[in-house]
Amino acid sequence: MPPDSQSSAADGLAKSARLRAMTAVATAVLLSALDYTVVNVAMPSIGHDVHASDSAAIWIINAYQVTSLVALLPVASLGEKFGHARMCRIGLVLFVLASLLCAASQSLPELALARALQGLGSACILGVNAALIRFIYPARILGRGIALNALVIALGTALGPSVAAAVLSFASWKWLFLINLPLGGLAMYFAATALPATPRARVTFDWQSAVLLAIGLVALVAGGDNFAQGKGGVFGFLLLALSFVSLGLMVRMQLARSHPLLPVDLLARPDFAIAFTTSVLAFIASNFFIISMPFNLANVLHRNPVETGLIITAWPVAIVLTAPLVGRLADRYPAATLTSLGMVIVSLGFLLLCFLPAHPSDIDIVWRIALAGCGFSLVQPPNNRAMLTAAPKHRISGASGMISVSRLSGQTFGGMLVALTLGLVHSSPNKTCLALAALAAFTGAALSFSRVFFETGRQIG
């Protein structure tokens, strides 16, 4: 058993043990975040080498993201049964093994299957990382741990394009996966020696619900993708119908479970449900911006790819620079205040981008993006802290899984909505995406602020 692991169950680890345990979590999360972004940049090169069309090559990304989304809640449930640290270690082994398989792939089906395994490994990491932070950090400074986690994700997002460009300048795309080996080895060392032992619940894993969840989410994503590509028709509606039936049956089954796979018991808590929905709206808003803005910069504002990459980098850089301050604020001020303020700033930043002058300078664009990034930095740490603290300690696995579900589902559905907008709106579609991003962020701000009334009602009661 790692040092100080027993103290984790009480209220966090001692400082030295906390540093080593957080190194394990941060390195594992960085591995997952970095891999997602570097592959996005290398898509044209990979598709060409495996003889795949642009539309077919999308499955190099989809296989990873859909598998991660489907596996998150089952993995969180298994973490509750077998231990969060153990699931993180399993995830790291799967991720590194899958990276080797990706590098060895010679065709699109081989690569897509390896990426799906990589997505499963990522789910094992992301499904339990917030729960591990809850046991690593004392409650009084929990916000700092959550902010550090958000900073690592932002750092991985920021470094991804640069790392991909550097590797592809002197080596093939296969090295984008091989560079995971040293980082993965470091993460496995710290995970094996420093992660705390966490309480385990005597629960039976709900395989039926896991299967229904997988069918429902895969059908929903496939149906949405079908409509986003303009196909629609009977097949698209059948996929959506299958999704709604599967998810409906699963939710009905969950109501009778004492330890539900889908944490309906947590979603029944207004403070948890508001925090979860606010997070989904935040990531829908961010994906409206992240996906549509490069098209806007290239096609409307006539920036070249290098300029586009540098301008977009203002978003993650703003998040990285403000994260330490936000971590301290999250421990001092309520989520209703910080998250609502952050979402308003995000909405304002996107509106300012929407109404850029006809021929803006790079500075005109960058400061607006940075403003939105600073606002987004205010959103996640206090909101995620609210989700974790709203859950009883024996349900921390479910809360941890739902934090990652909110991010992945927001990103997935945000991407689908961008594709629909770009396909259906013919006059200024990029401005429409930014306007919708601002609307989603403002809606999230209003929803987040409603927590003030719940708090007031509890105090009066």
N, C-alpha and C positions, 0 to 999 in steps of 0.2 A: 504494500500500500504506500503511495507517495507520501512524503512528509506533510504534516499538517492537514492531511485529508479529512481527518475526523472532525476538525474544527470547522470544516466547510459547511457541515450540516447545521451548525448553530448560526453563525453570522459572518460568513466569509473567511478567507484565509489571512494569515499573517503576511506582512508586506513582501518579504522575500519569496515566499511560496506563491503569493498572488502574482508577482511579476513573472515567474516561470510558467505558471498555469496560463496566464493571459497571453504569453508568448506562443504557447501551443495553439490557443484558440485563434489569435490574430493571424498566425502563419497559415493555419488551415483555411481561414476565411479568405485571406489574400490569394491563396492558391486557386480557390474557386472563382473569385471575382476577376482575377487577372486572366484566367483561361477563357472565360466567356468573352471578354472584350478583344483579346488578341485574335481569336478565331473569326470574329466578325470582320475585322480588318482584312484578314487573309482569305476571305471567301472566294474572290475571283481566282486567285492562284490555286486554291485547293480544288475548286470546281473544274478548272481547266485540266489539272493533272489527273483527276479521277474520271474525266470524260463525262461530266454531268452538265446539263443545262443550268442556266441561272435559277429557274424555278425549282428544279429538282435539288440543286445544291442547298436550297434553304433548309432542307431536312438535316443538314449538318448542324444547324442551330436548333431547329425544332426538336430533333431527337433528344438533345441535351435538356432543353427547357421544359418540354412536356414531361419527360421522365422525372425531372426534379420536382415539378409541380404535383405530379401524381403521387410521388413517394414521400413527400414531406410529412403529411399527417400520420401515415403508417409508421414512418421512422420515429417520429416523436412519441408515438404510442409504445414502440419497442424500446425506446430510451427510458420510458417510465418503468418498463418491466425488467430490462437487463442493465440499465445504468447509462447515463448520458455520456460519460467518458468512453465507455466501451463502444457505443455507436459511433462516436467521433473517430476512434481508432480504426474501426471497420471501414468507415467512409474514406479515411486517408489511404488505406491499403487498396480499396477498390479504385480510388481516383488515380493513384500512381500506376496500378496495373493497367487501367483503361488508357492512360496516357501512352504507355508502351504499345498497346494494341492500336491506338490511333496512328502512331508513327509508323507502324508496320502495315497499315491498311493499303490496299492496292486498288480498291473500287469503292464506289459510293455506298453500296449496302454494307460492306465491311466497316467503313468509317462511321456510318450512321449507327450501327450496332455498338461499336466501341464508344461512340459519343453518348449513347443511351446509358451504357455502364458507367461512364464518367458522370452523367447526370445523377445516377443513383448514388454514387459516392459523394457528390456535392450535396444531395439531399440529406445524407447521413450527417454531414458536417453542419449544414445550415439549419437542419431540423432540431438540433440540440444546442447550438452555440449560445443562444440567449439563455437557455436553462443553465448552462455551465457558468455563464457570467453571473447569474443570480446566486450561485453557490460560491463563486470566487470572490466577489466583492461584498463587503458589509453593506447593509441596507442604506446607511447614511451617505455612502459615496457610490451607490449603484449607478447613478446617472453618468458618472465618469466612465465606468466600464462600457455602458451602452454607447456613449459618444465615441469612445475609442473604437468600438466595433464598427460604427457608422463611418468613422474616419478611414479605417482599413478598407472597407468596401469602396469608398470614394477614391482612395489612393489606387486600388486595383483598377478601377474604371479609368482614372487619369493616366496611369502608366501603360495600360493595354495598347493603345495605338502607337505609342513611342517604342515599346518593346517589340511589337509586331514589325514595325518599319525597320528597326535596327536588325532584327533577325533575318528578315526577308532580303535585306540589302546584301547579305553575304552567304546565306544558306537557304535551303528549301523549307517549305512550310512544315515539314515533319519535325524540324527542330523547335517549333512552337510548342509541341507536346513533350519533346525530350527535355526541355529546360524545366519541366515540372519535377524532374527526378531529384535534383539537389534540394529544391525548396520543399518537396514532399518528404524527403528524408529527414530534413531538419524538423519539420512539423511532427513527423512520427516519433522522433526522439523525445521531444518535449511532451507530446501527448502520452507517451508510454511512461514517462518519469515524473510528470508534474501535475497532471489533471487530477482534481479531487474526486474521491469516491462520493457518490450521491445516493440518497435513499432510493430503494426499489419497491415498487408496488406489486402485490401478488394479484395480477390481473391476467385474464386470458385474452390473447390477441384476437381481434375480431376480423377474421379473414373474409367473411361475407361482405362486411361493410367496405373493406379495402378493395375488393374486386368491383363492387358497385361504384365506388368512388373513382377508380381507374377508368371504368367504362364511361362514366358520366363526364369526367374531365376531358378524356381523349376525344369523345364524340363532340363535346362542346367546342373544343379548339379546332377540330377538323371541320365542323359545320361552319364556324365563324370564318375559317380560312377559305372555305368553299365560296361563301358569299363575298368575302373580301376580294377574291380573284374574279368576281363577276360571273361565276358559274351558277350558284344558287340552285333553283329548280327543285324537283321532288327529292333528289338525293340530299341536298342541303337541309331541307325541312325534316327529312327522316333522321338525319344525324342529330339535329337539335332536339327532336322529339325523344330519341333514344337517351340523349343526355338528361333531359328534364325528368323522364321516367326513372332512370337509374339513380339520379341524385335525390329525387323525391322519395324513392323507396329507402335509400340509405338514411336520409334524415329521419324518416319514420322509425327505422330500426334503432337509431341513436337515442331516441326519447326514452327507450326502455332500458338503456345500458347505464350501469353505475360508473363505468369509465369509458365514455363514448370516444370512438375514433375521431369523429368530427365533434369538437367540444361544444355541443349545444348547451351544456350546463354553463359554460363560460359566456357564450353568446347571449344567454338569458340575462346576464348581468349588464345593465345599461352602460356602465362606465367602460366595460370591456368591449361591448358591441360598438360603441361610439368610437373608441380608439382604433378598433380593427377597420371599420368602414372609412374613417378618416385616413388611415394609412393607405388603403386601396385607392382612394381618390387622389392622394398625393402622388402615387406612382403612375396612375393614369395620366395625371397632369404632366408629370415629368417626361413620360414617354411620348406624349403629344409633341413636346418640345424637342426631345433628343432625336427622335426619328425624322421629324419634318424639317428641323432647322438646317441640316446639311443640304437638303434639296433647295431650300430657300437661299442659302448662301451661294450655292453653285449655279442654280438656274436663274435666279432673280437678281441677286447682288453680285454675281460674276466673280466669285472668289475661287481660286484654284484649290486643289485638294489639300496642299500644305497649309494654306491660309485658313481653310475651313477647319482643319484639325486643331490649329493653334487657337482659333477664335472659340471653338466649342470647349476647349480645355478650361476656359474661364469658369465653367460650371463646377467641375470637380475640384478645381483649385480653391474656389471660394468656400466649398464645403470643408476641405482639408484645413484651411487656415482658420476657420471659425469654430471647428469642432471642439478644441480644448476649452474655449470659453463656454460653449453651449453645454458641455458636460457638467461644468460647475453650476450653471444656471438651472439645469434640469434637477439638481438636488436641492435647490432652494425655492423654486417657484412652481406652481401647479401646471400640469400639462395643458389645461384649458386655456391658460394665459399664453404660454410660450408657443404651443402648436398653432393656436388661432392666429397669433401675430405672425408667425412664420408663413402660414398659408396665405395671409393677406399680402405679405411682401412678395411671395412667389407669384400670386395673381397679378400684382402691380408690375413686376418685372416682365411677365409675359405680355401684358397689355402694352407696355412701352415698346417691346419688340414688335408687336403687331402694328404699331403706328410709327415705325421707323420712317425717317425722311426717304425720299426717292433715291438719293445717292449718299448713304451714310458712310462715315469713316469707320475704320476698324475699332477705334476707341468708342464711337457711338454705340456699336453693337456689343463690345466687350463689357462695358460697365453695366448695361442692362442685363446681360446674362449673369454677370457676377452678383448683381443685386438679387436676382431670382435664386441663385445658388446659395447666397447667405440666408435667404428666407427658408430654403429647403433644409439647410443645416439646422435650423431651429425646430423643424417639424419632428424628425424621427427620434432623437434621443428621449425627449420628455414623453412623447406619445408611446414609444416602446416601453419605457419605464412604467407608464400607466397601465399597459397591458399586463406586464409581469406582476406588478403589485396588486392588480385587481384579482389575480388568480390565487386561490389557496395554494400553499406550498406543495401539497401533494398533487396538484394539477399543473405544476410548472412546466411539464413536458408539453402539455396541450397548448399552453400559452406561447411557449417557445416556437412550436411548430406553426402556430397561427401568425406569428410575426413574419416568418419567412413566406408563408402562404399569401399574406397581404401584399408583400413586395412582388412575388412572382406572378400572382394573379393580376395585380395592377399593371405590371409590365406587359403581360401577355394580352390582356384585353385592351390595354392602351394601344399596343401595336396593331391589333385587329381594327380598332376604331380609326387609327391613322390610315390604314390601308383602305378602309371604306370611304373615308373623307377624301383622300387623294383620287379615288376612283369615281366618286359621285359628284364632287364639286369641281367645276371646270373653270370658274372665275376666282382667281387668287386662293387656291386650295391651301397653300402654306400659311397664309394669314388666317384662314378659317381654323386650321389646326391650332395656331397660337391663341386664337380667341377661345376655342374650346378648352385649351389647356388652362387659360385664365379662369374660365367658368368652373371647371372641375376643382381648381384650387380654392376659389371663393366659396364654392359649395362645401368643401372640406373645412374651411375656416368657420363657416356658420355652424356646421355640425359639431366641430370641436368645441366651440364656445358654448354650446348647449349644456356642456358638462357643468358649467357654472350654476345652472338652475338645479341640476341634480344635487350638487353639493349644498346649495342653499336649502333645498327641500329636506335633505338629511339633517342639516343643522337645526332647522325649525322643528322637525319631527323629534 
